[in-house]
Amino acid sequence: MSEHGNNNADEVVEEQEGGAVAGEVVNAPTQEEFEALQQRLAEVEKALAEADLRAQAEIQNMRRRVDRDVANARKFALEKFSTDIISVADTLERGLAALSDDDAAREGMELTLKMLLDVFARHNIQRIDPVGDAFNPEFHEAMAMVPMPDKEPNSIIEVMEKGYVLNDRLLRPARVVVAQG
């Protein structure tokens, strides 16, 4: 029996609590209602835990994407500059081709080209010089096809302009002449 003489599940509220008025009778939940509330609370806590895990996974994925984007930005920051500077290498090669072997300027141009190619290597810029290789449209641009019965069909017989790759990303395809079968 409660202190007010009420022996059922009802209780008289003495103080103002949770919106109840002093002296108002409040029904206590039955055992089934209490268990249903506990079950609902467990479901909400489970849903909250799952949402928290999804949020943590999304944050981790976002960090990975940002890290990958930053790494790519660093890796390919030289792309535009590299594309511009490879024309200098082309000009040096054309100049060397125009000079005779006994020209005094030849040695200086060869050393300059070698220095430039060393700089390319330090910055992961590789030349594509595919003479004799099979034609690959991902790295080569066919400028002409020439009938060559003594050569393998679709093999590269001449490189008109070398191609370049920066960290496995194509900067410029090699411009080539391909043997026709």
Stockholm file with secondary structure:
# STOCKHOLM 1.0

chainA/1-181         MSEHGNNNADEVVEEQEGGAVAGEVVNAPTQEEFEALQQRLAEVEKALAEADLRAQAEIQNMRRRVDRDVANARKFALEKFSTDIISVADTLERGLAALSDDDAAREGMELTLKMLLDVFARHNIQRIDPVGDAFNPEFHEAMAMVPMPDKEPNSIIEVMEKGYVLNDRLLRPARVVVAQG
#=GR chainA/1-181 SS CCTTSCCSSEEECCSCCTTCCTTCEEECCCHHHHHHHHHHHHHHHHHHHHHHHHHHHHHHHHHHHHHHHHHHHHHTTTHHHHHHHHHHHHHHHHHHHHSCTTCHHHHHHHHHHHHHHHHHHHTTEEEECCTTSBCCTTTEEEEEEEECTTSCTTBEEEEEECEEEETTEEEECEEEEEEEC
#=GC SS_cons         CCTTSCCSSEEECCSCCTTCCTTCEEECCCHHHHHHHHHHHHHHHHHHHHHHHHHHHHHHHHHHHHHHHHHHHHHTTTHHHHHHHHHHHHHHHHHHHHSCTTCHHHHHHHHHHHHHHHHHHHTTEEEECCTTSBCCTTTEEEEEEEECTTSCTTBEEEEEECEEEETTEEEECEEEEEEEC
//
